[in-house]
Amino acid sequence: MHKRIRNIWKRICCWTGLCLLLASPLTAKDFTVVLDAGHGGHDAGAVGRISKEKNINLKVALAVGRLLEQNCRDVEVVYTRKTDKFIPLHGRADIANRAQADLFVSIHTNSLPKGKIARGTETYTLGLHRTKENLAVAQKENSVILIESDYKQRYAGFNPNSAESYIMFEFIQDKNMKQSVRLAQSIQRQFRTTARRNDRGVRQAGFLVLHATSMPSVLVELGYISTPDEERYLNSAQGVSDLSRSIYNAILDYKRRQPGTSGVGEPADLPAEDSNNLPTEDVSEESESRAEPEKTPEPTAPVPSQSQTTADAPVFKIQILTSSTRLKTNDRRLKGLAPVEYYVEGGLYKYTYGASTDYNEVYRTRKQILAKFKDAFIIAFRGNEKMNVQQAIKEFKQNKHK
Ligand SMILES: [Zn+2]
């Protein structure tokens, strides 16, 4: 008899366990955050007197992740790295795109050349820099691609050190932009109030890692490793705790404002203080490192165009793959994408998707197909001739202002 009861009891337990297992999708994580600790392995990032950027970034990223994992059961945390290893920039974006993440937060630490002092945090969204200082930050962070062997091919001729290359970031206006700025503002607000850091503002610049992700994305600069007292703070338990709590709070705040998430309805408009969010500045700073408030970038002053007419305007397309043979329209490698076109270059068939004289439109389309074609990049043609894409963007800009 006893044995029978025990058997029944066992069965009940088994069924309950199975039911819970089957029911688990109901409580599945509905929000994925990718935490990207910048640099790693043989790429140390900026180097201070007592520490390296890669280690600060990792400590803070892991601490943010821990807070999310411990306190938010509906948030899935994906790390681009959890240890001291090198990951190329495109690899970081791939991880986020594959995970179909809702947010991408890249964590970095700033530095200035010898003799220059600055203190405080900055959060960047993708866009065209307004100041040389912001361009310098993007150039420094992008220059890590130079240690990737195939960077010329992979980043379509992008030269991180040439200011010319950054023109491609001028027209970025997609739906992610607004959300990215919202998260960036929230992070800066938290740095100011929770961590009591000097707020150097929300800024825009052309970061390749943000360009390659297909979801709202920001890049955080936690502080200046080149400023001795700030470096000590960045390496202290207090510093790591304050900064990680700030980012954690901001992610939660962002998530709460998303439509369809639990507890709160439609995203509320940002409080007035944000729209005039003038960063406070260190009075001791040199003028070079002064912060400038930035919002959604607007096109710069029109450049008078010469004989260009829209009839021979460059056409932008997205190159998705290269093959040594011609592909059938139902080839698996095309992943169902249609219609596609190809052109032949260097004996190879190069397949493209989409075509428009509107760079913005092609830019948005590229974002949509990144999950399928992680290396998709924009190229340009005039007539049937392939042309330099930077030149094409320049002309697009000129035509726009006619
Ligand atoms: Zn960095």
Residues whose N, C-alpha, C, O or C-beta is under 5 A from the ligand:
A	BS01	ZN	G38 G45 H108 T109 E141
